[in-house]
Amino acid sequence: DYLKKHELMIEERTQAFVAMSFSDEMRPYWENALKPAIEKAGYKAYRVDSEPHIDRIDAKIISEIKNSRFVVADVTEQKRGVYFEAGFALGMGLPVIWSVHEDCLNEVHFDTRQYNHVVWQTEEELKQRLFDFICAVIGKRKQPE
């Protein structure tokens, strides 16, 4: 009961968990599009490989999703872990913003195809569309003065 009472309300959370492929090809999309779009909207972008830790990776992922306001799940490259992390977030009642490179749109899993996806071709397109989507669905966060 004590822990429940002192848990951050979802509206107070400032982190956005990003689930995506960690491939070298996708790294520029993290650095130049996903992360800047999330930060421009006023949230802290978090990817589990972005800072060193000694935790079990699965426990760290679960913990960080629980600490997040929303999840961005980019299913380009169809990594199964991305679907798991997005599903866990949905089960927690967290909003999930799906994104995918246009060339991979036909490969999106049947179970998630009905969700609206931010479809992109370039870093700039991903950055702008994701920012617009976050602002429209989650809301732009006012920065503390």
Legacy VTK file of the C-alpha trace (Angstrom):
# vtk DataFile Version 3.0
C-alpha trace
ASCII
DATASET POLYDATA
POINTS 145 float
0.000 0.000 0.000
2.858 2.394 0.873
4.601 1.693 -2.430
1.382 2.119 -4.401
0.727 5.464 -2.718
4.224 6.736 -3.521
4.414 5.444 -7.102
4.610 8.243 -9.646
1.325 8.891 -11.352
1.621 8.277 -15.083
1.186 12.001 -15.822
4.211 12.800 -13.611
6.553 10.431 -15.417
9.015 12.082 -17.775
10.688 9.077 -19.398
9.851 7.544 -22.773
11.090 3.986 -23.223
12.268 3.214 -26.762
12.074 -0.380 -27.983
13.895 -0.907 -31.273
16.580 -2.856 -33.074
20.100 -2.167 -31.791
21.650 -2.840 -35.218
24.299 -0.511 -36.631
21.877 0.420 -39.434
19.283 1.639 -36.927
21.663 3.576 -34.641
21.421 6.845 -36.672
17.612 6.711 -36.418
17.931 6.523 -32.625
20.509 9.315 -32.391
19.158 11.677 -35.067
15.412 11.072 -35.025
13.826 9.108 -32.172
15.806 10.591 -29.292
15.636 14.224 -30.525
11.891 13.986 -31.276
11.138 12.659 -27.784
13.354 15.282 -26.130
11.854 18.103 -28.212
8.437 16.998 -26.894
9.792 17.424 -23.350
10.508 13.813 -22.342
13.698 11.877 -21.549
14.351 9.252 -24.227
15.584 5.981 -22.747
16.979 2.967 -24.572
18.179 0.078 -22.401
21.642 0.046 -23.984
22.158 3.795 -23.513
23.760 3.606 -20.086
25.854 0.960 -18.326
24.180 -1.222 -15.698
24.797 -4.504 -13.901
21.156 -5.579 -13.710
19.688 -8.554 -15.496
18.648 -7.108 -18.859
15.074 -8.430 -18.667
14.554 -6.988 -15.173
16.029 -3.652 -16.281
13.688 -3.500 -19.300
10.609 -4.241 -17.176
11.676 -1.714 -14.544
12.314 1.043 -17.066
9.029 0.447 -18.886
7.253 0.748 -15.523
9.060 4.066 -14.960
7.976 5.462 -18.329
5.148 7.739 -19.416
4.895 5.960 -22.775
6.762 3.566 -25.074
7.927 4.078 -28.639
8.120 0.715 -30.412
9.899 0.805 -33.750
9.280 -2.513 -35.511
11.645 -1.884 -38.403
13.762 -5.075 -38.677
11.008 -7.032 -36.865
12.839 -7.730 -33.587
10.754 -9.971 -31.326
11.905 -8.143 -28.203
10.283 -4.943 -29.464
6.932 -6.705 -29.678
7.409 -8.168 -26.187
8.279 -4.764 -24.685
5.350 -3.061 -26.421
2.988 -5.818 -25.278
4.200 -5.514 -21.705
3.618 -1.742 -21.830
0.112 -2.240 -23.231
-0.600 -4.697 -20.428
0.517 -2.040 -17.948
-1.905 0.424 -19.522
0.864 2.573 -21.012
0.429 4.245 -24.386
2.537 2.693 -27.139
3.507 4.658 -30.218
4.346 2.264 -33.062
6.724 3.241 -35.839
8.146 1.458 -38.862
10.206 2.234 -41.954
7.943 2.313 -45.001
9.854 -0.559 -46.651
9.004 -2.815 -43.673
5.328 -1.872 -43.335
4.161 -5.113 -45.023
6.156 -7.151 -42.472
4.391 -5.708 -39.399
2.963 -8.562 -37.334
-0.714 -9.336 -37.830
-1.541 -8.781 -34.141
-0.285 -5.185 -34.189
-1.200 -4.181 -37.738
-4.445 -2.530 -36.626
-2.539 0.059 -34.542
-1.724 3.381 -36.128
1.978 3.467 -37.061
4.300 6.403 -37.642
5.504 5.395 -41.110
8.772 6.969 -42.233
11.495 6.873 -44.880
14.149 9.336 -43.664
15.575 10.409 -40.312
14.014 13.856 -40.718
10.615 12.373 -41.543
10.766 10.075 -38.508
11.851 12.930 -36.243
9.051 15.271 -37.355
6.272 12.674 -37.520
7.155 11.163 -34.149
7.304 14.608 -32.518
3.893 15.512 -33.990
2.433 12.172 -32.869
3.763 12.516 -29.307
2.363 16.038 -29.044
-1.022 14.962 -30.399
-1.431 11.728 -28.413
0.609 12.149 -25.218
0.923 15.934 -25.114
3.944 18.180 -25.179
5.430 18.382 -21.702
6.055 21.803 -20.238
9.641 22.136 -19.114
10.161 23.159 -15.475
11.266 26.760 -15.210
LINES 1 146
145 0 1 2 3 4 5 6 7 8 9 10 11 12 13 14 15 16 17 18 19 20 21 22 23 24 25 26 27 28 29 30 31 32 33 34 35 36 37 38 39 40 41 42 43 44 45 46 47 48 49 50 51 52 53 54 55 56 57 58 59 60 61 62 63 64 65 66 67 68 69 70 71 72 73 74 75 76 77 78 79 80 81 82 83 84 85 86 87 88 89 90 91 92 93 94 95 96 97 98 99 100 101 102 103 104 105 106 107 108 109 110 111 112 113 114 115 116 117 118 119 120 121 122 123 124 125 126 127 128 129 130 131 132 133 134 135 136 137 138 139 140 141 142 143 144
